């Protein structure tokens, strides 16, 4: 799914995958979230509600630029460093094409449907 993403007002290329959780996130768009650091690896925020975890894909380790959803806490994550080992609790939703420095310093993300 094509989406439009801005990080701190700067447009970046991004895409959502076709997983049920990513489609559920898309149903919330447009969405603006304030990001905070988590363990120097990712920027996190709380979406307005929990996303579905039905039919989750096979777990994969998060990589720089991945958009993800951590089901136990119900939070959205944007990775600026490679993440931990694959976990069934971490659902990859898509990917942002931006460098690690821009991702690590991001304070606000806006995600909109592409037209």
KETI-65832 format. One line per 4 residues: number of its first residue (from 1); for each residue x, y, z of N, C-alpha, C. Coordinates in pm, whole numbers. Example, Ala and Ser with C-alpha at 12.3 -4.5 7.8 and 13.67 -1.06 7.14 Angstrom:
BEGIN
1) 1319/-569/780/1230/-450/780/1320/-330/780 ~ 1285/-225/708/1367/-106/714/1290/3/787
# end
This chain:
BEGIN
1) 84/-118/0/0/0/0/89/124/0 ~ 64/211/-93/138/336/-98/81/433/4 ~ 170/499/74/131/599/172/220/722/156 ~ 176/833/212/259/953/218/301/972/362
5) 430/987/385/482/1003/521/567/1128/527 ~ 550/1201/635/640/1313/663/698/1291/803 ~ 828/1316/815/897/1314/943/938/1456/974 ~ 883/1511/1080/911/1649/1118/892/1744/999
9) 787/1721/922/752/1807/809/825/1778/680 ~ 920/1684/680/996/1649/559/938/1522/497 ~ 896/1527/370/842/1406/307/950/1299/288 ~ 910/1174/309/999/1060/287/919/953/212
13) 988/871/133/923/762/63/893/649/162 ~ 774/593/151/734/487/242/628/399/179 ~ 615/279/232/515/184/184/471/97/301 ~ 344/58/301/293/-39/397/283/-173/327
17) 305/-282/401/285/-413/342/135/-446/341 ~ 100/-564/300/-41/-601/286/-88/-690/400 ~ -24/-680/516/-66/-762/630/-195/-706/690 ~ -271/-789/763/-392/-739/829/-363/-621/923
21) -251/-625/996/-218/-515/1087/-190/-386/1010 ~ -121/-396/896/-93/-278/814/-222/-221/755 ~ -311/-308/712/-441/-261/660/-521/-193/772 ~ -510/-247/893/-579/-186/1007/-521/-47/1035
25) -387/-35/1030/-325/97/1046/-376/193/938 ~ -383/145/815/-430/229/704/-572/281/729 ~ -653/203/801/-791/246/828/-794/366/925 ~ -684/393/992/-675/505/1087/-626/634/1022
29) -581/627/898/-519/742/832/-622/848/798 ~ -583/976/802/-450/1030/832/-422/1022/982 ~ -293/1009/1014/-252/989/1152/-123/1067/1176 ~ -120/1144/1282/1/1215/1325/33/1171/1467
33) 157/1127/1486/200/1075/1616/329/1144/1661 ~ 336/1176/1789/460/1228/1848/545/1108/1889 ~ 672/1111/1849/762/998/1872/856/1024/1988 ~ 891/917/2059/992/926/2164/1089/810/2150
37) 1208/830/2204/1311/728/2192/1280/606/2279 ~ 1318/489/2227/1309/367/2305/1438/288/2287 ~ 1518/282/2391/1643/205/2395/1743/239/2285 ~ 1738/361/2231/1834/401/2129/1826/320/2001
41) 1715/251/1980/1697/165/1863/1578/205/1779 ~ 1476/257/1845/1352/288/1774/1287/411/1835 ~ 1198/472/1756/1114/582/1801/974/521/1814 ~ 905/546/1924/776/483/1947/667/587/1974
45) 543/542/1952/425/625/1978/305/532/1997 ~ 202/585/2058/80/508/2078/-26/548/1975 ~ -68/453/1890/-177/485/1798/-307/502/1876 ~ -412/555/1814/-536/583/1887/-605/457/1940
49) -574/341/1885/-630/215/1934/-536/102/1896 ~ -556/-14/1955/-475/-131/1922/-507/-178/1781 ~ -407/-235/1715/-425/-290/1581/-449/-440/1590 ~ -509/-495/1487/-533/-638/1482/-401/-714/1472
53) -398/-830/1532/-282/-919/1519/-322/-1049/1450 ~ -443/-1053/1395/-491/-1171/1323/-403/-1200/1202 ~ -381/-1327/1175/-304/-1371/1056/-171/-1298/1043 ~ -102/-1281/1153/28/-1213/1151/127/-1293/1067
57) 211/-1224/990/312/-1295/910/419/-1357/999 ~ 501/-1440/941/614/-1499/1014/701/-1387/1070 ~ 747/-1404/1194/832/-1301/1256/963/-1280/1179 ~ 1002/-1155/1166/1132/-1119/1110/1192/-1012/1200
61) 1323/-1004/1200/1389/-900/1278/1370/-765/1210 ~ 1343/-662/1289/1326/-527/1234/1460/-474/1185 ~ 1454/-395/1077/1573/-334/1018/1554/-183/1015 ~ 1662/-111/995/1656/35/986/1549/75/884
65) 1458/162/926/1352/212/838/1221/136/850 ~ 1219/25/923/1095/-51/935/995/20/1025 ~ 870/18/980/756/58/1062/701/-70/1122 ~ 675/-71/1250/631/-194/1315/528/-164/1423
69) 466/-273/1469/368/-266/1577/406/-370/1681 ~ 423/-327/1806/457/-418/1914/327/-450/1989 ~ 274/-569/1964/141/-606/2011/123/-602/2163 ~ 218/-653/2245/192/-651/2390/167/-512/2447
73) 235/-412/2398/217/-275/2447/122/-193/2361 ~ 91/-242/2240/3/-169/2150/66/-44/2094 ~ 200/-45/2077/264/76/2027/322/59/1886 ~ 331/172/1820/388/186/1687/537/212/1705
77) 619/153/1618/764/172/1629/824/203/1492 ~ 920/292/1492/997/329/1374/1143/302/1408 ~ 1202/202/1342/1338/159/1376/1443/244/1305 ~ 1539/296/1384/1653/369/1326/1781/290/1343
81) 1773/175/1409/1881/77/1417/1817/-59/1398 ~ 1896/-157/1354/1840/-291/1341/1789/-337/1477 ~ 1674/-405/1475/1609/-447/1598/1661/-580/1651 ~ 1595/-628/1755/1635/-753/1817/1599/-873/1729
85) 1624/-990/1780/1590/-1113/1708/1440/-1115/1676 ~ 1401/-1191/1574/1259/-1198/1539/1171/-1235/1659 ~ 1056/-1169/1668/962/-1195/1776/821/-1201/1718 ~ 740/-1298/1760/602/-1303/1711/519/-1184/1761
89) 570/-1110/1861/499/-993/1912/524/-866/1833 ~ 626/-866/1746/661/-748/1667/618/-771/1523 ~ 520/-695/1479/467/-710/1343/521/-598/1256 ~ 591/-633/1151/642/-534/1056/525/-487/970
93) 505/-356/963/394/-297/888/435/-240/754 ~ 561/-200/742/606/-136/620/747/-85/638 ~ 784/9/550/921/58/549/926/203/502 ~ 1015/280/566/1042/418/527/1183/425/471
97) 1198/489/357/1331/507/298/1389/640/345 ~ 1458/634/458/1525/751/514/1649/702/586 ~ 1748/792/600/1870/747/667/1850/740/818 ~ 1937/663/882/1925/637/1025/1926/765/1108
101) 2005/865/1069/2010/990/1144/1876/1062/1143 ~ 1813/1070/1026/1683/1135/1017/1579/1058/1100 ~ 1584/926/1092/1490/844/1168/1512/859/1319 ~ 1637/861/1362/1667/865/1506/1630/998/1570
105) 1625/1104/1491/1595/1237/1543/1448/1276/1525 ~ 1370/1193/1458/1230/1227/1428/1150/1244/1556 ~ 1076/1353/1561/990/1380/1676/843/1366/1644 ~ 809/1374/1515/669/1364/1475/661/1296/1338
109) 567/1203/1328/542/1135/1200/396/1157/1162 ~ 376/1188/1035/241/1197/980/231/1095/868 ~ 128/1013/872/106/910/771/-31/936/710 ~ -32/945/576/-156/971/503/-168/871/389
113) -290/848/347/-312/762/231/-262/836/107 ~ -199/763/18/-153/822/-110/-273/827/-205 ~ -277/931/-284/-390/944/-379/-342/923/-520
# end
